[in-house]
Amino acid sequence: MQKSFAQLNYYEMLDIKPEAAAFEIRHAYNAALQVYQPGSLASYSFFGEDERRDILSLIETAYRTLINDHTRKDYDEALIGRGELSERKEALPAPKKPVSIFDISRNSTAKTALMNNDELKNKVSQSQLVGSILVKNEICGADLKNIRTELGVLIEQIALETKIRNDHLKSIEEDRVALLPAAIFLKGFVKSYLKCLCLEPVEELAARYMDTIARLSQSQKAGSI
């Protein structure tokens, strides 16, 4: 969770596996473009315009490299030389379906839109449970789930609104440190989650959650030594 976006390899930038097929690369590329384009909820207020432009440039380079068989082969050999990729000794299995940290499907099963902001804000202000959680010094995924449940919002609704995959949202709510996306994505996801539920202040609440995750990550690393 410590790499910056620029330090990721091209497969990590597009969040695909090294054996990804061409259609998976195109799917992930289109998903990334939607996430980092101006006005995107998933990255709103998380990246400055210059940083967003740099990320889009890196995504474009990653896509052009991996979508071409010759440049991809050269890039894979470079990764193998650096020990970042295992050499393939046999043909790749047929891919099952595209993999992306973002869900941009237009045929989502979650058809119900979120309730309007005024209703959510009213529920937030009237709920003692929500109020008691928001004043805690540390906020964990279980706290976020309790707030969401108290407000009567389905996780599928948040996924539909933010275009973030259900499994990532569940990992956030369950503090599954090992399964969480890279920090550069995670904080933006948490901010989007908070905004969907009309929880304020977004920056402070997201920082408290990230502090909790950092502490849990350090504890798990210490326990594995």
C-alpha positions, 0 to 999 in steps of 0.5 A: 500500500506504499507505492505511488501511482508512478511506481506501479508497473503497467499491469498494476496501473490498469489493475489487470493480471499479467496474463490479461487478454487484449479485451481485458486491457481495453476494458480496464483502460476505458474504466481508468479513463472514466475514473480520472476524467474531470468530474469523476466522483471516485477521484474528485478532490483526491487528485489535483489537476496536474496530478490527474493529468500525469496519471492519465498520461501514465495510463495512456502509456501503459495501455499503448504498451500492453495492447501491442504484442511486440511492445508488451513482450519487450515490457514483460521481458524487462519486468522479468529481468527486474524480478517483478514478473515470472517467466511464462513457460506455457500458453496462457489459459483463456480469460474468464472475464475482465478484471478492474477495481472499478465497476463501470457496467451499465447493466448493473443489477443495482437499479435503485438510486440513492435517496436524495441528499436532503433525506440522507442529511436529515437521517444523519443529523437525527441518528444518535448512532451515526453521531456517536460514530462520527465523533470517535477518534478512530473510525474502522470499516465496521463503523462505516458499515454500521452507519450505512445500515443505519441510514438504510443504504445498500452497498449495491447503491454505493457501488452503482453511484461511485462505480467502485466494485462491490468486493472493494467496498466490502473489503473497506467495511470489513477492514480486510487489509490484505485485500484493500486496493493501493492507498492511492485508490483507497483514500479516494474510494473512502471519500466517495463512500462518505460523500454518498452517505452525506457524512462530514467532514469528508477529509477528516473522516477519511484520514481517521479511517486511513490511520486505522488501516495503517495501524492494522497493517503495521500490527499484521506485519509485526505479527507475521515476523 
